[in-house]
Amino acid sequence: MTASHAVRCCIAGGGPAGVMLGYLLARAGVAVTVLEKHADFLRDFRGDTVHPSTLEVLEQIGLLAKFERLPQRRVRHLGVQLEGRLQEVIDFRGLEPFDYVSFVPQWDFLDFLAGEGRRYPDFDLRMRHEALGLIEEAGRVAGVRVRSPAGETEIRTDVAVACDGRHSMLRKAAGLRVRDFGAPMDVLWFRLPREASDPEDTFGILGAGHMMVMLNRTDYWQSAYVVPKGSDEALRARPIEELRESVARLAPFVRARVRAIASWDDVKTLEVRVDRLERWHRPGLLLIGDAAHAMSPIGGVGINLAIQDAVAAANALAPALLAKAGPIDEAPLRRVQLRRELPTRLIQGLQLQIQKRVIRRVLRREAAPRIPTLLRWLLRFRAVRHLPARLIGYGVRRERVRTPSQATST
Ligand SMILES: Cc1cc2nc3c(=O)[nH]c(=O)nc-3n(C[C@H](O)[C@H](O)[C@H](O)COP(=O)(O)OP(=O)(O)OC[C@H]3O[C@@H](n4cnc5c(N)ncnc54)[C@H](O)[C@@H]3O)c2cc1C
């Protein structure tokens, strides 16, 4: 075991929740260490969406202009394709103050935020540092056990925040009760080459028994092919041609390119889960983002919620940490759950309804997918298409950054 290190706040997990919280606390003058188990942020399966609510946060902290210099695509409307016909269902145009979702590969977004964080002397991001468990003393969490390239070590802290995602190690270590809501699907994740003549938009395609979402990443389509939960092993026992043929039937414009999926090695399986902790905190420990509430990919809102949780957590923790040295009490941790639980419940509730009424039925082939005539008629009106856009883009309860800003070291 190498020598231990002490910090005011130790954050486990360098995803959107962890890096944003680390940034906001360091900017406020709180010494923070963010632990990320991987060597870099380059993971293909992260979502790409930076929503209007996150753009608002970037504007509040003065990073919007720099963020806009990152390569990105602005998506102003989203549709689903049924029986070869594209139906626009979500329309951000006309919404204030941002009328688009920015599609930025998440590794670029996290690199950008981490780079901005490093400008503050109190920001310490440690890559290849994996949180292994909690150190508990006198009935409270007093630190995190960590595996680093130099060996195992301990980080003592006044408050630990678990942002380690939907397979959270610290959630297990804390023994908190989880409500598992289940999901009928998992996602096969692969790339297909993109050509200039292809559709511009990111969109979903529904066919009998199958569905897929195609994300435009300029020179390739990042494709998310939805399969029934637990079917992965059986699918992989089948020839890869079956997957290629199904993809070609769903999206005929890529038929000539499906051979880019050379074998099952080119296909990753992403497990979908939807769950939520009953309590997001214990003395000395707070959980936010997917560690507190694993989000379904429906609507692509998980990053949005993770960032909003981080803002709420920074607003609650920074005053308590700046007010006095030493461990903080549980009241600010409780306030984070009080603030963020309702928006999370509402969005998860909607995701569960869509899972039940649309995805489960499509995957079981119970229903040939179709949009009811009345809804199709209503969707002709932009005001109707604004409703899901507002919910997805801005969420239910918008957080505002209230933490102070210290001078940067560069
Ligand atoms: C198939 C799929 C597609 C999705 N697509 C989208 C989308 O397009 N848009 C969207 O908004 N949401 C999407 N989501 C949901 C979204 O990915 C999550 O809700 C969001 O990433 C949560 O952010 P987070 O920071 O809480 O956790 P994560 O993004 O999961 O980040 C957790 C971080 O912690 C690190 N970590 C894990 N364990 C440890 C440990 N023990 N020690 C140190 N570090 C650790 C991980 O490496 C990771 O970097 C999708 C989800 C799935 C399953």
The ligand as an SDF file (V2000), in Angstrom:
LIG
                    3D

 53 58  0  0  0  0  0  0  0  0999 V2000
  -26.4450    2.0530  -24.9630 C   0  0  0  0  0  0  0  0  0  0  0  0
  -26.5380    3.3810  -24.2690 C   0  0  0  0  0  0  0  0  0  0  0  0
  -26.5260    4.5470  -25.0190 C   0  0  0  0  0  0  0  0  0  0  0  0
  -26.6570    5.7890  -24.3930 C   0  0  0  0  0  0  0  0  0  0  0  0
  -26.6870    6.9250  -25.1620 N   0  0  0  0  0  0  0  0  0  0  0  0
  -26.8580    8.1200  -24.5580 C   0  0  0  0  0  0  0  0  0  0  0  0
  -26.8850    9.3410  -25.3270 C   0  0  0  0  0  0  0  0  0  0  0  0
  -26.7400    9.3440  -26.5510 O   0  0  0  0  0  0  0  0  0  0  0  0
  -27.0800   10.5000  -24.6580 N   0  0  0  0  0  0  0  0  0  0  0  0
  -27.2280   10.5560  -23.2960 C   0  0  0  0  0  0  0  0  0  0  0  0
  -27.4000   11.6500  -22.7380 O   0  0  0  0  0  0  0  0  0  0  0  0
  -27.1880    9.4300  -22.5540 N   0  0  0  0  0  0  0  0  0  0  0  0
  -26.9950    8.2220  -23.1490 C   0  0  0  0  0  0  0  0  0  0  0  0
  -26.9520    7.0910  -22.3770 N   0  0  0  0  0  0  0  0  0  0  0  0
  -26.9920    7.2280  -20.9150 C   0  0  0  0  0  0  0  0  0  0  0  0
  -25.6580    7.8450  -20.4510 C   0  0  0  0  0  0  0  0  0  0  0  0
  -24.5830    7.1030  -20.9840 O   0  0  0  0  0  0  0  0  0  0  0  0
  -25.5220    7.9040  -18.9390 C   0  0  0  0  0  0  0  0  0  0  0  0
  -26.7430    8.2460  -18.3300 O   0  0  0  0  0  0  0  0  0  0  0  0
  -24.4560    8.9310  -18.5530 C   0  0  0  0  0  0  0  0  0  0  0  0
  -23.2360    8.6090  -19.1800 O   0  0  0  0  0  0  0  0  0  0  0  0
  -24.2670    8.9860  -17.0510 C   0  0  0  0  0  0  0  0  0  0  0  0
  -23.1340    9.7810  -16.7440 O   0  0  0  0  0  0  0  0  0  0  0  0
  -22.2900    9.4740  -15.4280 P   0  0  0  0  0  0  0  0  0  0  0  0
  -21.1900   10.4910  -15.3900 O   0  0  0  0  0  0  0  0  0  0  0  0
  -23.1810    9.3460  -14.2800 O   0  0  0  0  0  0  0  0  0  0  0  0
  -21.6940    8.0050  -15.6540 O   0  0  0  0  0  0  0  0  0  0  0  0
  -20.7690    7.4300  -16.8130 P   0  0  0  0  0  0  0  0  0  0  0  0
  -20.8740    8.1980  -18.0490 O   0  0  0  0  0  0  0  0  0  0  0  0
  -21.0440    5.9630  -16.8550 O   0  0  0  0  0  0  0  0  0  0  0  0
  -19.3000    7.6520  -16.2590 O   0  0  0  0  0  0  0  0  0  0  0  0
  -18.7810    6.8590  -15.2080 C   0  0  0  0  0  0  0  0  0  0  0  0
  -17.2680    6.9840  -15.2510 C   0  0  0  0  0  0  0  0  0  0  0  0
  -16.7150    6.3420  -14.1090 O   0  0  0  0  0  0  0  0  0  0  0  0
  -15.6330    5.5100  -14.4990 C   0  0  0  0  0  0  0  0  0  0  0  0
  -15.5750    4.4610  -13.4940 N   0  0  0  0  0  0  0  0  0  0  0  0
  -16.3940    3.3980  -13.3660 C   0  0  0  0  0  0  0  0  0  0  0  0
  -16.0730    2.6860  -12.2680 N   0  0  0  0  0  0  0  0  0  0  0  0
  -15.0140    3.3390  -11.7000 C   0  0  0  0  0  0  0  0  0  0  0  0
  -14.2330    3.0930  -10.5310 C   0  0  0  0  0  0  0  0  0  0  0  0
  -14.4940    2.0550   -9.7190 N   0  0  0  0  0  0  0  0  0  0  0  0
  -13.2160    3.9480  -10.2630 N   0  0  0  0  0  0  0  0  0  0  0  0
  -12.9600    5.0170  -11.0620 C   0  0  0  0  0  0  0  0  0  0  0  0
  -13.6590    5.2860  -12.1860 N   0  0  0  0  0  0  0  0  0  0  0  0
  -14.6880    4.4530  -12.4800 C   0  0  0  0  0  0  0  0  0  0  0  0
  -16.0030    5.0320  -15.8920 C   0  0  0  0  0  0  0  0  0  0  0  0
  -14.8570    4.6420  -16.6140 O   0  0  0  0  0  0  0  0  0  0  0  0
  -16.6600    6.2830  -16.4650 C   0  0  0  0  0  0  0  0  0  0  0  0
  -15.7110    7.1390  -17.0610 O   0  0  0  0  0  0  0  0  0  0  0  0
  -26.8010    5.8530  -22.9760 C   0  0  0  0  0  0  0  0  0  0  0  0
  -26.7930    4.6760  -22.2050 C   0  0  0  0  0  0  0  0  0  0  0  0
  -26.6690    3.4510  -22.8440 C   0  0  0  0  0  0  0  0  0  0  0  0
  -26.6970    2.2010  -22.0000 C   0  0  0  0  0  0  0  0  0  0  0  0
  1  2  1  0
  2  3  1  0
  2 52  2  0
  3  4  2  0
  4  5  1  0
  4 50  1  0
  5  6  2  0
  6  7  1  0
  6 13  1  0
  7  8  2  0
  7  9  1  0
  9 10  1  0
 10 11  2  0
 10 12  1  0
 12 13  2  0
 13 14  1  0
 14 15  1  0
 14 50  1  0
 15 16  1  0
 16 17  1  0
 16 18  1  0
 18 19  1  0
 18 20  1  0
 20 21  1  0
 20 22  1  0
 22 23  1  0
 23 24  1  0
 24 25  2  0
 24 26  1  0
 24 27  1  0
 27 28  1  0
 28 29  2  0
 28 30  1  0
 28 31  1  0
 31 32  1  0
 32 33  1  0
 33 34  1  0
 33 48  1  0
 34 35  1  0
 35 36  1  0
 35 46  1  0
 36 37  1  0
 36 45  1  0
 37 38  2  0
 38 39  1  0
 39 40  1  0
 39 45  2  0
 40 41  1  0
 40 42  2  0
 42 43  1  0
 43 44  2  0
 44 45  1  0
 46 47  1  0
 46 48  1  0
 48 49  1  0
 50 51  2  0
 51 52  1  0
 52 53  1  0
M  END
$$$$
